Amino acid sequence: MTQQKITSVEPAAPDEVAQLLLTAYGATARERDVCFEVLSGRSTADIAGHPFISPHTVQDHLKALFDKVGVRSRGELVAGLLP
């Protein structure tokens, strides 16, 4: 007699869904980092507080994300990525 492995299926966590969608949209690693900061509710100034990124660069990453995801605002980005 062989032993069967029991597996369970669970809903994906919101951050897992967002990660999968961002990968599918072709977001770069840095764009994904910025996006997760936005999903956490951080402002451009807060995100730019991290070393080696300026507010202008944050805006550039957001603009690229908006184009890739097909949205026009942070609110639309969040709504499009979180279940």
BELWO-V561714 format. One record per residue. N is the residue number from 1. RES is the residue in one letter. PHI is phi in degrees with one decimal (none if undefined). OMEGA is omega in degrees with one decimal (NA if undefined). D_LAST is the distance of its C-alpha to the last C-alpha in whole Angstrom. Layout:
BEGIN
N;RES;PHI;OMEGA;D_LAST
N;RES;PHI;OMEGA;D_LAST
END
This chain:
BEGIN
1;M;none;179.2;42
2;T;-96.0;-179.6;39
3;Q;-88.8;178.9;37
4;Q;-91.5;175.7;33
5;K;-89.3;179.6;30
6;I;-95.8;176.9;27
7;T;-120.1;177.9;24
8;S;-122.1;178.3;21
9;V;-114.2;179.4;17
10;E;-126.4;174.0;14
11;P;-64.3;177.9;11
12;A;-71.5;176.0;9
13;A;-69.0;-178.9;9
14;P;-53.5;-179.8;6
15;D;-68.6;176.5;9
16;E;-69.2;178.0;10
17;V;-63.5;179.8;7
18;A;-61.1;179.2;8
19;Q;-60.2;179.5;12
20;L;-63.0;179.8;12
21;L;-64.3;179.7;11
22;L;-62.5;176.5;13
23;T;-63.5;179.4;16
24;A;-62.9;177.9;16
25;Y;-76.3;178.4;16
26;G;84.0;179.2;19
27;A;-68.7;177.0;18
28;T;-72.9;179.2;21
29;A;-59.2;-178.7;21
30;R;-68.8;176.2;22
31;E;-62.2;177.4;20
32;R;-63.7;177.8;17
33;D;-58.6;179.8;19
34;V;-63.0;-179.1;19
35;C;-61.2;-180.0;15
36;F;-67.0;173.5;14
37;E;-66.0;177.8;17
38;V;-64.1;179.0;15
39;L;-62.4;177.4;12
40;S;-83.2;177.4;14
41;G;90.5;-178.6;16
42;R;-81.3;178.1;19
43;S;-82.6;176.2;22
44;T;-57.7;179.8;23
45;A;-62.3;177.5;26
46;D;-63.5;-179.9;25
47;I;-64.0;-179.4;23
48;A;-69.5;177.5;27
49;G;-68.9;177.0;28
50;H;-74.0;-179.1;28
51;P;-59.6;170.6;31
52;F;70.3;174.8;31
53;I;-145.3;-178.9;29
54;S;-101.1;176.2;30
55;P;-57.0;178.8;28
56;H;-62.8;179.1;29
57;T;-66.2;176.1;27
58;V;-57.8;179.7;24
59;Q;-62.0;177.5;24
60;D;-61.3;178.9;25
61;H;-64.6;179.0;22
62;L;-64.3;178.9;20
63;K;-61.0;178.3;22
64;A;-63.0;177.9;22
65;L;-63.6;178.9;18
66;F;-57.3;179.5;18
67;D;-63.6;-177.3;20
68;K;-67.5;-176.9;18
69;V;-85.3;179.2;15
70;G;81.9;179.0;17
71;V;-123.9;-177.1;16
72;R;-125.7;-178.2;19
73;S;-152.2;175.9;17
74;R;-61.3;-179.8;15
75;G;-60.8;177.6;13
76;E;-66.3;178.4;12
77;L;-61.7;179.8;12
78;V;-61.1;-178.7;9
79;A;-63.6;-179.5;8
80;G;-78.4;-175.8;8
81;L;-107.9;-178.4;7
82;L;-101.2;-179.1;4
83;P;-69.7;NA;0
END
